Amino acid sequence: MAAALPGERQWRGSPLPILGEFTVSLPPLVEPAAELTVDEIRRYSRHLIIPDVGVEGQKRLKNARVLCVGAGGLGSPALMYLAAAGVGTLGIVDFDTVDESNLQRQIIHGVSDVGRAKAESASASIREINPLVEVKIHNTALDRDNVKEIFAQYDLIVDGTDNFATRYLVNDAAVLLGKPYVWGSIYRFDGQASVFWAEHGPCYRCLYPEPPPPGMVPSCAEGGVLGVLCASIGSIQVNEAIKLLAGVGESLVGRLMVYDALEMSYRKIKVRKDPNCALCGENPTVTDLLADYEDFCGAVSTEAQEAVVDATVTAGELKAWQDAGKEIFLVDVREPAEFEIVRIPGSTLIPKGDIVSGHALGKLPQDRQIVLHCKSGVRSAEALAALKAAGFRDAVHLQGGVLSWIRQVDPSLPAY
């Protein structure tokens, strides 16, 4: 799992004010362990000589139970540094397997791990870093049926998710169980981090009451992410986790840290608890987990869902059309950088934004079958809805996008 997004601020409304003096000091989250062994004293000596950590703080880390949601871009550095710091019990929840495209940023995995379950790969790396840490693997997709049971086993949650549905699920479960969690978000050169703990400050819904409209905020798979940005934000998350567990410093509760890697700048933005928050406000309307978080976040708009009905072709059908010489106009609605990586033969690049805005409608022929495609089918469905609304009733889109074309028609092409 890894993903968005500084763009999340875009749909909330008026810009949030830059932070003045606003900090939250909190008591230690966990009690200290009874003692440190000789091996632990040797291993953690550089912590022990820090006055604000010391033996007492290290004992608290030893006694702590931390769950990392996701062993991807953010989860990789987070798990590695939590292990190195001596957090006694680390949980990993991830259902995905290691893919070659992960290795650019998910540094807890290696070439030999490709095809292996991420949770198991991460666990093996943690054992190499610190065999004194107990690792608990949850090789499953987090959902409303298991999230409370899994979260209840831990003191603190570190959120490394890459999609809005899971992000709201993590927030809601944490609030309902009274758990704090450290949140991070990455996209291209931008990152954000904060700590959400409804008992002492705002929750994620206070900052973002509603998810963005479908297609507004691209994922890292669509827009990309600078690999090292994962380390920057993941390290901030671990820093916040250590502070919460040991009870040192001033937490990011009530503050949003915004990082721009291109400008090498950090900003802090105040986040106030919303008294009208549906989950943690004075009169909450969300009192249990939602029945369907995917539906709540609307991965694809209603218009797109309606547009693709009886207007979808498979990669095999598209190839058959091409081989038969059918008059088609194949439109790639991805971004130029993606078009440079891989393309379906005969396609013309017209980014989705130009279609949705109407600027590119004049480039589209009226006398040929229009076929839209993107990477996986989501953006082309949104573009198809815009074309249908503009009167292109016979337009269709490619199910599964260019990835489906690679799997079904030409495996020699590179997937990304």
Disulfide bonds with the S-S distance in Angstrom:
none
